């Protein structure tokens, strides 16, 4: 679905996905130097980009990628449960109403103010998406510095354990509660989406693209 100021228009979802995968490669592989698989030298795609993955993608007026996030079910294989369970002091949060936020990506081809606006819009979209679909919480894995930013957004966010070193980075597992008051908490925390943005909610059909 494409929404711009409340209007719905048809878009090329496959093109939106390709733009997202390309942006992920530019951010996570080229910039941050994460050791991740790259398809055709251009797209960052891993084993979790399967038929059950869902994506929120913010697009500009020219259909360019601005920001995106991948949402994984936690009642099936996902990053925290499969690869980073040791970051949790207790059980890994899991269930049909909990999604894991992964690959939170802000496009590099934006000025600082544009990236900040895209970040705010994507965070707001995550809250809106959860409330619209019955998602009650998000989990995730973040570097400590990014976790501290996430916690200051205004929503109810807590660490699930102590930070641990992983490949030269200190990582933290996190849990975000989503309820009816979350949008207002985000607004109070200075996180709010401007009216002028586009949102794609899509999932891959038939495997990765």
N, C-alpha and C positions, 0 to 999 in steps of 0.2 A: 504494500500500500504506500502511496505517495501522498503526503499531506503538506500543503503550504498555505498558511493562514486559514486552515480549516477546509480547504478545497482538496478533493481527491482526484488524482490524475493517474493514468496508466504509465508505468515506467518499465524499462528493461531491467528486470531483477538480476539476470545473469551478469549484465554489465556492472550493476551496483556491487555485486559480489566480487567480480574481478577487480574493481577499483579498491575494494576493501582489502583483498588479499595483497594487492600491489602496495598499498599504503602500509600494511603490516610488515611486509618485507623491508620497506624503507626505514621504518621506525625500529623494529625489534632486531633485525639482522644487521642492516647497514649502520644505523646510529648506535644502538645499544649493544651490538655485538653478541646477541644471544645465539647460542648454538642450536639452530632450528632448521628443519628441512625446508628447502626452497624448490618449488616446481618450475621447470623451464627457465631457471635463472631469474624469475620475475615475481613469483607469488609465494608467500609464506602460508603453507597449508600443512597441518599435522594430522595425526590419527584421530583427533577429537572433532575435526571438521567432517562429521558424518551426517547421516540422514536425520539424526535426532538433535543436531546443533541448531540453535536459533540465533538470529543476529538483529541487532538494532543498528541501523546505518543512517547517519545524518548526511544529507546531500545538499550541495549548493544549488543555486538557480540553474547553473549549467550542468547539473548532474554530476559535479565533481565530488569526490569523497571529502568530507570534513572531519568526521569522527565516527567511531563504531565500537561495538562491544559484542563479544560472543557469549551466549548464555548456554550453559550445559546443565542437563538434568543431573540431579545428585542421587537419584535412585538407579543410576547406571554408571558406567565408567566415566570418571571426570578427574581433573588434575589434582585437586586436594585429596580426594579419596584414594587415588591410585598412586600418585607420585609424591605427595607432600603430607601424608597423614601424620608423620612424625612432628609436624609443626603444631598439632593440636594437643593440648594437655589432657583432653578428654575425648569422647567419641567425636568423629567427624560428623558435622550436621548433614543430614541426608533425609530426603523424603520427597514426595510428589509435589509439594508446594515450595520447595527450596531450589533455587537455581544458583549455579556458580558463575560469577562474572569473570571472564577471561579476555585477554587481548583487547583491553581498553586502549584504543588507539586514536590519537589526535594527529591529523595530517600535518606533515612537515611543511607543506607549501602554504602556510598561513602565518601572518604576523602574530606577535604575542597576544594582542588583544583579541584577534580572531580565534586563536586556540583556546583562550580563556572562555570566550563566549560559547564555542563548540563544546568545551568540557561541561559548562553549566547546563547547556541544552541536553547533552547526553545523559548527565546525571538525573535531570528532571524526567527525561524520557524513560529511564530505568524505573523510577518510582511510578510513573504513570502506567507503564507496561505491567508492572507487578500488580497494581491495584485493579487493572482491567482484566487480568487473567487469573487472579486468585493466588498469585505468588506472595508468600508471607515473609520470605527472608532471602537474602543473598549471602553466599559465602565467596571466598576468594583467597588468593595468595598475592602478596604485594611486598615490594621492598619497603624497608622501614620508613624511609623518607616519604614515599607515596602513601603509605598507610596513615601517617600523621596528617597528611592533607585530606585524605578521605574522611578521617574521623572528625575533622573540623568543618565538614560540609553542613552539619546540623542534624543529620539523621542519627538514629541510634546505632552506633557502630562500636564494636569491641574486638579486641584481640582474643584469639582462641588459645594462645599459648605464648611462650617467650620467643623472641626473635632468634633465629638460628642461621649460622653461616651456611651458604650453599653456593659453591663455585665462585667464591669471592664476593658474594652479595649476602646481605642479611635480609632474610625473608620472614614475614609474619603471616599467619593465617588469620582471617577476619570473618566476622559475621555482622550482617546489616539487617536490622529488623525493619519491615515495611508494614505500616498500618495507616489508617485514615488520616492521621496527623502528620505523616511524613512530608507531603508537599509543603505544608505550612512551616515545618521545621527547616526545610531546605530554603524556603524564601527568607526566613529569619536569619539563616546562616549566610545569606548573600548569594545563594545558588538559585538561579531562576532562568527559565528559557524565554528569550525574546519571541515575539510573535512570528518573526520571519525565519522559519527554518523548515527543512524537509526531513521526513522520517520514513525510513523503509523498515518494515518488519517482514522478515522473510525467513525461510528455511530451505536448505538444499533438498531437492527431490531427486532421489536415485543416486546419491553419493556426492562426492566432492566435484567441483567444477573448476 
